[in-house]
Each structure stands twice: as C-alpha cells, then as structure tokens.
Amino acid sequence: MIQKIDHIGIAVRSIEDAVKLYTDALGLTVQDIEVVEAHKVKIAMIPVGDSKIELVESTDPEGRIAKFIDKRGEGLHHLALEVSDIEAALDSLKAKGIPLVDEKPRSGAGETKVAFLNPTGTNGVSIELVEHKKVNTIAQQADK
C-alpha cells in the first residue's frame, strides 16, 4: 500500500522567507511553487533525494494552515505517504477502523490525488496519502 515518504509538510507564514533556509543555507533547490486554491494554500516543493520538503503558506487568514500556525506556530504540519491506489488505501484504512478526514480523495498540488487521515487515529500525526498521476509510457500504450 505505502510506497515511500512522498514529502514532509512544514507550515510557514511566508514561503519567501522560509525558502531561504533551504536554498541559501542548505543548498537545496525549489522545484516548484504553486497555489492550490481548493486548499487555500501556496506551496513550495523542494526535492531531497526521493522525497520532498513541502513548505505550506496559507492564502487565507481563516484557512487551515493559518489556524494551525496561530495555534501551534510554524513547523511540522504533516507526513505525506505515496500510495499507488488512494481509493483502495482509504477503503482498507476505513475497514481497519482508522478515522479519516477525507473519505474520498481530492485534488492536490502537481496533479495529485490526496486524502488526510484524522490525527486522532494516527498517534497525533497528521498523515496525508498521495497518489501521483499515472503516466502512460509509449511501451504501456503499445501493450494495449
């Protein structure tokens, strides 16, 4: 079910300010900055090996990330795990009694499908499941 750690989400007040640590001090490169209107956030993806650091800034003072920062301050927000079939993963977790924030996946950054598990059932850790868009290769198309 779980393929790898996709990314670690860090809530920040300002991507512009926060990204300096990762680029200037740590020598990493920002891959992409994207606004995800549906989630009221702006994100910066910073690759680190096979995983990424995702800086998450609220675009709405009443959004989830803004409220998170108001309550807890900037910092670790979630752990994202890549799955190959998010619907099957959600069905399996629900059958095992794991409480879900999202019963159905929703669209995420970079053409992904995402869903969050409720931290009450995951030792207080906010876990996001991520399914990347499936890419048909020429070889796969030739097999059809």
N, C-alpha and C positions, 0 to 999 in steps of 0.2 A: 504494500500500500504506500508506504513512505519511501521516496526515492533519495532524498537528500535535504539538507537545510538549504532552502532557497534564498532566504535573506533574514536579516535581523533588523527590525524596525525600531528606529530611535525618534522619539517625539522631540521636535525642536521649535523654538519660537521663530527662528529665521534661518532658512536654508543658506542664504547668502553668508551669514556669519558662521554657521556651523560647518559649512563645507571647507572652510579654511584649514581646520584641524586635519581633515582627511587628505586634502590636496597639498597644502604647504608643509605641514609638519610630518605627515605620514607618507607622502609621495604617491598617493593613490590618484586615480583619475575618475572624474564624474562621467559616467556613461550616458546618462540621460536625465533631463529634468522635465517633468510632466505634471500638468494639473489634471486631477481626476475629479471633475465636477460632481459626480454622483456621491462621492465620499467627502466632499468639501475640503480637499487637501491638495497640496502641491508636494511632489516627492522628487528626491534626487537619488538615483541609483548609482552606487559606487561598487564596482566589481572587486572582489577579493578572492582570488582562486576560483573555485567552482561555485562560490556563494556571493552574496552581495550585502552591503550595508544600505539600508533604505532610510534616508532622512525624511521625516514626515512633518510638514508645516501645515497648520490649519489655514484655510482661506476664509473661514467664518468664525467670528468670536464666540458663537454658540455651538460650533462643531464639536465632535467627539474629541479630537486632538486638543483643541483649545481647552476644553473642560478637563481633560487628562492633565495637561500642563498646569492649569490653575490649581488642581487638587494635589498633584504629586511632583510638579516641576518637570523640567526637561529630563529625558533619559530613556532607558529601555522601555519600549511600548509592547512589542510582540516578537514572537519567534514564528517564522513562516516556513512551513514544510511543503516540499513539492510532492504532488501525487500525480499519477498518470490518469486517474479517473475520479474526479472530485465527487460526482454524484454517488458512485459506488462507495467511496470513502465515507461520505456523510451518512449513507444508509447503514453501513457497518458500525460506525461510531454510535449512531442513534440506537441501533439494536443492542449495543453493549451498555446502554444507559448513560452515555456521555452527553451532557447538556450542550446544545448548540445555540449560538447566537443566530446563525443563518441556517435555516432548514434547506434552502436552495442556494446554489452559488449565484454570485452577482459578478458583474464585470469589474475588473481591476486594471491596474496600470499595465501597459505593454501588451494589450490584447490577451490578458489572462482571465481566468475564472477564479474567484476567491470566495472563501467562506471562513467565518470565525467560530471557534469553539468557545463556550462560556467558561471563563476562568474559574468558576465555582467547581467545575468538574476536572480541572487540569492543574491542581495544586497552586492555584492563584496566578498561573502563567497564561497570558493571552496568546493563543495559538491560532495562526492563520493557515489554512490549507490553500495551496496554489496549484492550478493546472495551467500549464502553458499551452498556447495554441499549437495544435498538431500541424506539422508541416509535411505536406506530401512531397516526397522526393520524386525525381524522374523514374528511379527504379521502382518505387511503390506504384506509380501510375502505370508503368509498363506491365506490372503483375496483374492489373485489373482487367 
